[in-house]
Amino acid sequence: MALLYYSIIELDTIDSTNNYAMELIDANKAQHGLTIMARNQLAGKGQRGKTWVAGPGECLMMSLIVVPKVTIREQFVFSAAIAGAIAKILKEKSDQYTVHIKWPNDIIINDKKAGGILIENVLRGSIWTHSIIGLGLNVKQSSFALELPFATSLKIASGLDFDLKMMCEEIRDSIVMQLDSGLQQQSVMATYNEILYKKGLPQKFITAEGEQEVELIKAMSDGTLAVRRPDGSTAYFIHGQENWVWG
């Protein structure tokens, strides 16, 4: 059942739903659970300054405003809980695909990227007042350009056509209920590591030492990724310092 007391602002075209959400927060017009959804986004945000590009009406582009109930020290546990809540909904949609999260926050369907999560936090002094949970999810695309060999959509993976508004409501409800229920670090991280992409498998990364192939052990509650090097030693990768190699 949709949480009807949480409003959804539907927009036709916007630069970025995260920007719009931030403007509402700055104007003291934001409330916990308020969601912004756009049919077309001209300057969608991705991780580390990247843009998120999608055709109008093909992609779920939403930003959910929440008031965190944990401290900023638990930022990655908070992020992991959100990823798990989104994955839960996607798993329920079809048995034709597998759902994983690529460390730290990419949504993987059948070994290809279907979406990404971008969380922007608002601090007033030392107080964590709001978070904007931005989600770009490929839903209705039936094909992708040749230069995007590792991209997919829910339609490609399942053969089904999903309603964007309904998907938005279900994902919003899953995230809000997860966050409002309280975050138990051990449980949240266990769920995240169950769906961690390539866990227990070899994966190449670009590091300061060049390209390395390591075995993924698990994600840690501080956001680092524990990996096993070829010599058997354990290392802890930091997102942005060590970068995933596709292919």
C-alpha positions in Angstrom: 0.0 0.0 0.0 1.4 3.4 -0.9 2.2 5.8 1.8 -0.2 8.4 0.6 0.7 11.0 3.3 4.1 11.4 1.5 3.6 13.7 -1.4 5.1 13.3 -4.9 5.8 16.4 -7.0 5.6 15.4 -10.6 7.6 17.6 -13.1 7.8 17.4 -16.9 11.3 18.8 -17.4 13.8 19.9 -14.8 17.6 20.3 -14.7 18.0 17.9 -11.8 15.5 16.5 -9.3 18.2 16.6 -6.7 18.7 20.3 -7.3 15.0 20.9 -7.0 14.9 19.0 -3.8 17.8 21.1 -2.4 16.0 24.3 -3.3 13.0 23.1 -1.3 15.2 22.3 1.7 16.9 25.7 1.5 13.5 27.4 1.4 12.3 25.4 4.4 9.6 23.8 2.3 10.9 20.2 2.5 9.4 17.4 4.6 10.4 13.9 5.4 9.2 11.6 2.6 8.6 14.3 0.0 9.5 13.0 -3.5 10.3 14.8 -6.7 9.8 12.9 -10.0 10.6 14.2 -13.5 9.7 12.9 -16.9 12.8 14.6 -18.4 16.0 15.7 -16.7 18.4 18.0 -18.5 21.3 17.8 -16.1 20.8 14.7 -14.0 23.5 14.1 -11.4 25.7 11.0 -11.2 28.5 10.1 -8.9 31.7 12.3 -8.8 30.4 15.0 -11.1 29.1 12.6 -13.9 25.8 13.3 -15.6 22.9 10.9 -15.9 21.3 10.8 -19.4 18.0 9.3 -20.4 15.3 9.8 -23.0 12.1 11.5 -21.8 9.7 9.1 -20.1 12.1 6.1 -20.3 13.9 6.4 -17.0 12.7 6.7 -13.4 14.2 10.0 -12.2 13.4 10.7 -8.6 14.7 12.4 -5.5 13.5 11.5 -2.1 14.0 13.9 0.8 14.4 12.3 4.2 15.4 13.3 7.7 18.1 10.9 8.9 17.7 9.3 12.3 21.3 8.3 12.6 24.6 10.2 13.0 26.8 11.2 10.1 29.3 8.6 11.2 26.8 6.0 10.0 26.6 7.5 6.6 27.5 4.3 4.7 25.2 2.1 6.7 22.5 4.6 5.8 23.4 4.4 2.2 23.6 0.6 2.3 20.1 0.4 3.8 18.8 2.5 0.9 20.4 0.3 -1.7 18.9 -2.8 0.0 15.4 -1.2 0.1 15.6 -0.5 -3.6 17.0 -3.9 -4.5 14.1 -5.5 -2.6 11.5 -3.8 -4.8 13.3 -4.7 -8.0 13.7 -8.3 -7.0 9.9 -8.5 -6.5 9.2 -7.2 -10.0 10.4 -10.2 -12.1 12.0 -13.6 -11.8 13.7 -13.1 -15.2 16.7 -11.2 -13.8 19.1 -11.0 -10.9 19.6 -7.9 -8.8 22.9 -6.8 -7.3 24.5 -3.6 -6.0 28.0 -2.8 -7.4 30.0 -1.1 -4.6 29.1 1.4 -3.6 25.8 2.3 -5.2 25.2 1.1 -8.8 22.2 -1.1 -9.5 23.1 -4.2 -11.5 20.6 -6.3 -13.4 21.9 -9.4 -15.1 25.5 -8.2 -14.9 24.7 -4.8 -16.5 24.1 -1.4 -15.0 20.5 -0.4 -14.8 20.8 2.6 -12.5 22.6 4.5 -9.8 21.9 6.1 -6.5 23.3 9.5 -5.5 22.8 10.7 -1.9 23.5 14.3 -1.1 23.6 15.2 2.6 22.7 18.5 4.2 24.4 19.5 7.4 23.7 22.6 9.5 26.8 22.9 11.6 27.4 19.4 12.9 23.8 18.4 12.6 22.7 16.1 9.7 19.4 17.7 8.9 18.4 16.1 5.6 19.4 13.7 2.9 18.4 13.8 -0.8 18.3 10.3 -2.2 18.6 10.6 -6.0 17.8 7.6 -8.1 18.2 7.2 -11.9 16.8 3.8 -13.0 16.5 2.6 -16.6 13.0 1.2 -16.9 11.5 1.5 -20.4 14.5 1.5 -22.8 14.4 -1.3 -25.4 18.0 -0.7 -26.6 21.2 1.3 -25.8 23.9 2.9 -28.0 26.8 0.7 -28.9 29.1 2.8 -26.7 27.1 1.6 -23.7 27.7 -2.2 -23.8 27.2 -2.6 -20.1 23.8 -0.8 -19.8 20.4 -2.4 -19.4 16.9 -1.6 -18.4 14.1 -3.4 -16.6 12.3 -3.9 -19.9 15.3 -5.5 -21.6 15.9 -7.7 -18.6 12.3 -8.8 -17.9 10.4 -8.2 -21.1 7.9 -6.3 -19.0 6.7 -2.6 -19.2 6.5 -1.0 -15.8 4.6 2.2 -14.8 7.1 4.9 -13.7 4.8 6.5 -11.1 4.0 3.2 -9.5 7.6 2.2 -9.4 8.4 5.6 -7.8 5.8 5.0 -5.1 7.0 1.5 -4.3 10.6 2.5 -4.1 9.8 5.5 -1.9 7.7 3.4 0.4 10.4 0.8 0.7 13.1 3.3 1.5 11.1 5.3 4.0 9.9 2.2 5.9 13.4 0.9 6.0 14.8 4.1 7.4 11.9 4.7 9.8 12.2 1.2 11.3 15.7 2.0 12.6 19.0 0.8 11.2 20.7 -2.1 12.8 24.2 -2.0 11.4 24.8 -5.7 11.4 21.5 -6.5 9.7 21.9 -3.7 7.1 25.4 -4.7 6.2 24.5 -8.4 6.0 21.7 -7.6 3.5 24.0 -5.3 1.5 26.7 -7.9 1.3 24.2 -10.6 0.2 23.6 -8.6 -2.9 27.1 -7.2 -3.4 28.0 -7.6 -7.0 31.0 -9.9 -7.7 31.3 -10.9 -4.0 33.7 -13.8 -3.7 34.8 -13.4 -7.3 37.8 -11.8 -9.0 37.4 -8.2 -10.3 39.8 -5.7 -11.8 40.4 -2.3 -10.4 42.5 0.7 -11.4 44.6 1.6 -8.4 47.6 3.9 -7.7 49.7 0.8 -8.5 48.0 0.2 -11.9 45.4 -2.3 -12.8 45.0 -5.1 -10.3 42.7 -8.1 -10.1 41.5 -8.9 -6.6 38.8 -11.0 -4.9 35.9 -9.1 -3.3 35.4 -10.1 0.3 32.8 -7.7 1.6 31.8 -4.1 2.1 32.6 -2.6 5.5 30.4 -0.4 7.5 32.8 2.6 7.0 32.2 2.3 3.2 35.5 0.7 2.3 35.6 -2.5 0.3 37.6 -5.4 1.7 39.5 -7.3 -1.0 42.0 -10.2 -1.2 45.1 -9.5 -3.2 46.8 -12.3 -5.3 49.4 -12.8 -2.5 46.6 -13.5 0.0 46.8 -10.2 1.9 43.7 -8.1 2.6 43.4 -4.5 1.4 40.6 -2.0 1.9 39.7 0.0 -1.2 38.2 3.5 -1.0 35.7 4.6 -3.6 37.2 7.2 -5.9 40.8 6.0 -5.1 40.3 2.5 -6.6 38.0 2.3 -9.6 36.1 -0.5 -11.1 37.1 -1.9 -14.5 34.2 -3.2 -16.6 34.7 -6.1 -19.0 
